[in-house]
Amino acid sequence: MPHITLGASQLTCPSETLLLDSLLQANLRIPYSCRQGICQSCLMQSLDAKPPALAQVGLKDTLQRQNYFLACRCYPEQDMHITLPNQHGQSINAVVTEKRRLAPDIMQLTVQASGLNFYAGQFINLQRADGLTRSYSIANPPSPDNTLEFHIRRLPHGQFSNWVHDGLAIGDPLTLSQAQGSCYYLPDNPAQPLLLIGTGSGLAPLYGIIHDALAQGHSGDIHLYHGSRDPDGLYLTEELHTLAANVAHFHYTPCLSGEPQASGYAQGRAHELALADKKNLKGWRVYLCGHPEMVNNSQRMAYIKGASLKDIYSDAFVVQPSPEPDRV
């Protein structure tokens, strides 16, 4: 009979009994709703054993790769050490190694931290010494020197972002959480065309995903649309134009929605231009990062144009209201 460990609790679960039922019978508080694998409220993660295949039906490939599963569809086949999402992992000590200004309000922050497993495009909670914490997306693939890059957009009243821009120094310590999120690249279908749409510092995860895909030999077309109201909001343009010139299947379209007839830019909102260009997205993988309204509208439009829901990956950058903003 499989033994189940959840935090400090241990129980047994007969193989013919759903894990959710065993957890609830043990008086453990587990979120759940539909019990049919549709709402995914009972999403959990195995920290050791591979979950049963049935328990992962309907989950994105990136979640399956991280051993996430649905407790309402899980009949345990072996001992499992499980956790609720984002309730596991040790904090990681990091040190600032570089600060580079990418745009007037965008700072690239590079830190070095060992013992951290991550994918480009996931996000991490950064914490300073007084406990102030903000979430930022990872803009680079894993590297031998254990560095992580973040694009920190300065917000008018952002306590954390203004500190990063003005106060944080090379050599200063930071505390990092474990990497979270399912918006990243997997090399399971290297010929699949990719569409990436981002606004503002939503370029950060997309920039990392693109470089990760190319490093892993992705051969399908890769189309990036990056949007802003004005040219100052677009950054890494030289690097991206150079990449497009050197990689035949990478295509870069910088978009401006607030500058009429600006030379060298597509005129309009990035997601509207991208989805107008792509008439049929069946078989495509779509990544959407940035403003929540853009992400929500693009998810719907991509699905209408034929993209499968499991092939639409998103990361909406939600900014907390003043006086404690800062999700970028």
C-alpha positions as CSV (number, residue, x, y, z in Angstrom):
1,M,0.0,0.0,0.0
2,P,1.6,3.3,-1.1
3,H,2.8,5.7,1.7
4,I,2.1,9.4,1.1
5,T,4.1,12.2,2.7
6,L,2.7,15.8,2.7
7,G,4.7,18.2,4.8
8,A,4.8,16.7,8.4
9,S,1.8,14.4,7.7
10,Q,2.1,10.8,6.6
11,L,-0.7,8.4,5.5
12,T,-1.3,5.3,3.4
13,C,-3.5,5.3,0.3
14,P,-4.8,2.1,-1.2
15,S,-4.0,2.0,-5.0
16,E,-7.8,1.7,-5.7
17,T,-8.5,4.9,-3.7
18,L,-8.2,8.4,-5.1
19,L,-5.5,10.4,-3.4
20,L,-7.8,13.3,-2.9
21,D,-10.2,11.2,-0.9
22,S,-7.4,9.8,1.3
23,L,-6.1,13.3,2.0
24,L,-9.5,14.6,2.9
25,Q,-10.2,11.6,5.1
26,A,-7.0,12.4,6.9
27,N,-8.4,15.8,7.6
28,L,-5.8,17.5,5.5
29,R,-6.9,20.8,3.9
30,I,-6.6,20.4,0.2
31,P,-8.2,22.7,-2.4
32,Y,-10.6,21.0,-4.7
33,S,-13.9,21.7,-6.6
34,C,-15.1,19.7,-9.6
35,R,-13.4,16.3,-8.8
36,Q,-13.3,15.7,-12.5
37,G,-9.9,17.1,-13.5
38,I,-11.4,20.1,-15.2
39,C,-11.0,23.0,-12.7
40,Q,-7.5,21.9,-11.6
41,S,-8.1,23.2,-8.1
42,C,-6.5,20.1,-6.6
43,L,-3.2,20.6,-8.4
44,M,-0.3,19.1,-6.5
45,Q,3.3,18.2,-7.1
46,S,5.3,15.1,-6.5
47,L,8.8,15.7,-5.2
48,D,10.1,12.3,-6.0
49,A,8.0,9.6,-7.8
50,K,6.6,10.1,-11.2
51,P,2.8,10.6,-10.9
52,P,0.4,8.2,-12.7
53,A,-0.3,9.2,-16.3
54,L,-4.0,9.5,-15.7
55,A,-3.3,12.2,-13.0
56,Q,-1.5,14.4,-15.5
57,V,-4.1,14.3,-18.3
58,G,-5.1,17.8,-19.3
59,L,-2.0,19.5,-17.8
60,K,0.4,21.5,-19.9
61,D,3.6,19.7,-20.9
62,T,5.7,22.1,-18.7
63,L,3.6,21.2,-15.6
64,Q,3.9,17.5,-16.4
65,R,7.7,17.8,-16.7
66,Q,7.8,19.2,-13.1
67,N,5.7,16.3,-11.8
68,Y,2.5,18.2,-11.2
69,F,-0.7,16.2,-11.1
70,L,-4.3,16.3,-10.1
71,A,-5.2,14.7,-6.8
72,C,-8.8,14.0,-7.9
73,R,-7.4,11.7,-10.7
74,C,-4.5,10.2,-8.9
75,Y,-4.6,6.5,-7.9
76,P,-1.1,6.2,-6.3
77,E,1.1,3.4,-7.7
78,Q,4.0,3.9,-5.3
79,D,5.2,5.9,-2.3
80,M,5.0,9.6,-3.0
81,H,6.3,12.8,-1.3
82,I,3.9,15.5,-2.4
83,T,3.3,19.2,-1.9
84,L,0.8,21.9,-2.8
85,P,2.1,24.3,-5.4
86,N,4.7,26.8,-4.3
87,Q,4.9,25.4,-0.7
88,H,8.3,23.6,-1.0
89,G,11.9,24.4,-1.5
90,Q,14.6,26.2,0.4
91,S,15.5,29.8,-0.2
92,I,18.7,30.4,-2.2
93,N,21.4,33.0,-1.4
94,A,22.5,35.1,-4.3
95,V,24.9,37.9,-5.0
96,V,24.6,40.8,-7.5
97,T,27.2,40.5,-10.2
98,E,26.1,43.1,-12.8
99,K,23.6,45.9,-13.4
100,R,23.1,47.1,-17.0
101,R,20.7,49.7,-18.2
102,L,18.7,48.4,-21.2
103,A,16.3,51.4,-21.5
104,P,15.5,54.5,-19.5
105,D,13.3,52.6,-17.1
106,I,14.6,49.0,-17.6
107,M,17.6,47.7,-15.6
108,Q,19.1,44.2,-16.3
109,L,20.0,42.7,-13.0
110,T,22.4,39.8,-13.0
111,V,22.8,37.6,-9.9
112,Q,24.8,34.5,-9.2
113,A,23.3,31.7,-7.2
114,S,24.2,28.0,-7.0
115,G,21.9,25.1,-6.3
116,L,18.9,26.6,-8.2
117,N,17.1,24.6,-10.9
118,F,15.2,26.7,-13.4
119,Y,14.0,27.2,-17.0
120,A,14.2,30.5,-18.9
121,G,10.8,32.1,-18.7
122,Q,9.9,31.0,-15.2
123,F,9.7,33.5,-12.4
124,I,11.5,33.8,-9.1
125,N,10.7,35.8,-5.9
126,L,13.6,38.2,-5.1
127,Q,13.8,39.3,-1.5
128,R,16.0,42.0,0.1
129,A,17.2,42.0,3.7
130,D,14.2,43.6,5.2
131,G,11.8,41.0,3.7
132,L,10.5,43.1,0.8
133,T,9.8,40.7,-2.0
134,R,8.8,40.9,-5.6
135,S,8.5,38.4,-8.5
136,Y,10.5,38.7,-11.7
137,S,10.8,36.5,-14.8
138,I,14.1,34.9,-15.7
139,A,15.5,36.3,-19.0
140,N,18.3,33.7,-19.6
141,P,18.7,30.0,-19.9
142,P,20.7,28.1,-17.3
143,S,24.5,28.7,-17.6
144,P,27.6,27.1,-16.2
145,D,28.4,30.2,-14.1
146,N,25.0,29.9,-12.3
147,T,23.9,33.4,-13.3
148,L,20.3,34.6,-13.6
149,E,19.2,37.7,-15.5
150,F,16.1,39.8,-14.7
151,H,14.7,42.9,-16.4
152,I,13.6,45.3,-13.7
153,R,11.2,48.0,-14.8
154,R,11.2,51.1,-12.7
155,L,7.7,51.9,-11.4
156,P,6.8,55.4,-10.2
157,H,6.2,54.3,-6.6
158,G,7.8,50.9,-6.7
159,Q,9.8,50.3,-3.5
160,F,11.6,47.3,-4.8
161,S,12.2,48.5,-8.4
162,N,13.5,51.9,-7.4
163,W,15.8,50.3,-4.9
164,V,17.2,48.0,-7.6
165,H,17.8,51.0,-9.9
166,D,19.2,53.4,-7.4
167,G,20.4,51.6,-4.3
168,L,21.4,48.0,-5.0
169,A,25.1,47.6,-5.7
170,I,27.4,45.0,-7.2
171,G,28.3,42.5,-4.5
172,D,25.1,43.0,-2.5
173,P,23.2,39.9,-1.3
174,L,19.7,38.9,-2.3
175,T,17.5,35.9,-1.3
176,L,15.8,33.9,-4.1
177,S,12.9,31.5,-4.0
178,Q,12.8,28.4,-6.1
179,A,11.7,28.9,-9.7
180,Q,8.0,28.8,-10.4
181,G,5.7,28.9,-13.4
182,S,5.0,26.9,-16.6
183,C,5.8,29.5,-19.2
184,Y,9.0,28.0,-20.7
185,Y,10.4,26.0,-23.6
186,L,10.5,22.2,-23.9
187,P,12.3,20.6,-26.8
188,D,9.6,18.0,-27.4
189,N,8.7,19.3,-30.9
190,P,11.6,21.2,-32.4
191,A,9.9,21.8,-35.8
192,Q,6.8,23.4,-34.2
193,P,6.4,27.1,-35.1
194,L,6.6,29.5,-32.1
195,L,4.7,32.8,-31.7
196,L,5.9,35.1,-28.9
197,I,4.1,38.3,-28.0
198,G,5.2,40.6,-25.3
199,T,4.7,44.2,-24.0
200,G,7.2,46.2,-22.0
201,S,9.4,44.2,-19.7
202,G,7.3,41.2,-20.8
203,L,10.2,40.7,-23.2
204,A,12.3,39.3,-20.4
205,P,10.8,35.7,-20.3
206,L,10.4,35.7,-24.1
207,Y,14.1,36.7,-24.6
208,G,15.1,33.8,-22.4
209,I,12.8,31.3,-24.1
210,I,14.1,32.3,-27.6
211,H,17.7,31.8,-26.6
212,D,16.8,28.5,-24.8
213,A,15.0,27.2,-27.9
214,L,17.8,28.1,-30.2
215,A,20.4,26.6,-27.9
216,Q,18.4,23.3,-27.9
217,G,18.3,23.2,-31.7
218,H,14.7,24.4,-32.4
219,S,14.3,24.4,-36.1
220,G,10.7,25.7,-36.5
221,D,10.0,29.3,-37.3
222,I,10.2,31.7,-34.3
223,H,8.2,34.9,-34.5
224,L,8.7,37.6,-31.8
225,Y,6.4,40.7,-31.6
226,H,7.5,43.2,-28.9
227,G,5.3,46.2,-28.3
228,S,5.4,49.5,-26.5
229,R,3.7,52.9,-26.8
230,D,7.0,54.7,-27.5
231,P,10.6,53.7,-28.6
232,D,12.0,54.0,-25.1
233,G,9.8,51.0,-24.1
234,L,11.5,48.8,-26.7
235,Y,14.9,47.5,-25.7
236,L,17.5,44.9,-26.8
237,T,16.5,45.9,-30.3
238,E,20.0,45.8,-31.7
239,E,20.6,42.3,-30.3
240,L,17.3,41.1,-31.6
241,H,17.9,42.6,-35.1
242,T,21.3,40.9,-35.2
243,L,19.8,37.6,-34.1
244,A,17.2,37.8,-36.9
245,A,20.0,38.6,-39.4
246,N,22.0,35.6,-38.3
247,V,19.2,33.0,-37.7
248,A,17.0,32.5,-40.8
249,H,14.1,31.1,-38.9
250,F,13.9,33.8,-36.3
251,H,11.8,36.9,-37.1
252,Y,11.6,40.0,-35.0
253,T,8.9,42.7,-35.2
254,P,9.2,45.7,-32.9
255,C,5.8,47.5,-32.6
256,L,4.8,51.0,-31.5
257,S,1.2,51.8,-30.6
258,G,1.7,55.5,-29.7
259,E,4.0,56.7,-32.3
260,P,2.5,57.4,-35.7
261,Q,4.6,56.4,-38.7
262,A,7.8,55.8,-36.8
263,S,10.5,54.5,-39.1
264,G,11.7,51.0,-38.5
265,Y,8.7,49.9,-36.4
266,A,5.4,48.2,-37.1
267,Q,2.5,50.6,-36.3
268,G,-0.1,49.2,-33.8
269,R,-0.4,47.0,-30.8
270,A,1.9,44.0,-30.8
271,H,-0.8,41.3,-30.2
272,E,-3.2,42.8,-32.8
273,L,-0.4,42.9,-35.4
274,A,0.8,39.4,-34.6
275,L,-2.6,37.8,-34.7
276,A,-3.6,39.6,-37.9
277,D,-0.4,38.3,-39.6
278,K,-1.0,34.7,-38.4
279,K,-4.3,33.6,-40.0
280,N,-4.2,30.0,-38.7
281,L,-2.4,29.0,-35.5
282,K,-3.3,25.3,-35.5
283,G,-0.1,23.5,-34.6
284,W,1.6,26.6,-33.2
285,R,3.0,27.1,-29.7
286,V,2.1,30.6,-28.4
287,Y,3.8,32.5,-25.6
288,L,2.2,35.7,-24.2
289,C,3.9,37.9,-21.6
290,G,3.2,41.4,-20.3
291,H,0.1,43.5,-19.6
292,P,-2.8,41.3,-18.3
293,E,-5.3,42.8,-20.7
294,M,-3.1,42.0,-23.7
295,V,-2.4,38.5,-22.3
296,N,-6.1,37.7,-21.8
297,N,-7.2,39.1,-25.2
298,S,-4.4,37.3,-27.0
299,Q,-5.3,33.9,-25.3
300,R,-8.8,34.2,-26.6
301,M,-7.8,35.3,-30.1
302,A,-5.1,32.6,-30.4
303,Y,-7.5,29.9,-29.4
304,I,-10.1,31.2,-31.9
305,K,-7.4,31.1,-34.6
306,G,-6.8,27.4,-33.9
307,A,-4.1,27.2,-31.2
308,S,-4.6,24.4,-28.7
309,L,-5.1,25.5,-25.1
310,K,-2.3,23.3,-24.0
311,D,0.0,25.1,-26.5
312,I,-0.8,28.6,-25.2
313,Y,1.6,29.7,-22.4
314,S,1.2,33.0,-20.6
315,D,2.6,35.2,-17.9
316,A,0.6,38.2,-17.0
317,F,2.5,40.9,-15.2
318,V,0.2,42.2,-12.5
319,V,1.3,45.3,-10.7
320,Q,0.3,45.8,-7.1
321,P,-1.4,49.1,-6.3
322,S,0.5,51.9,-4.6
323,P,2.2,52.2,-2.1
324,E,3.6,48.6,-2.7
325,P,3.7,48.0,-6.4
326,D,6.1,46.0,-8.5
327,R,5.2,42.8,-10.4
328,V,7.1,43.0,-13.7
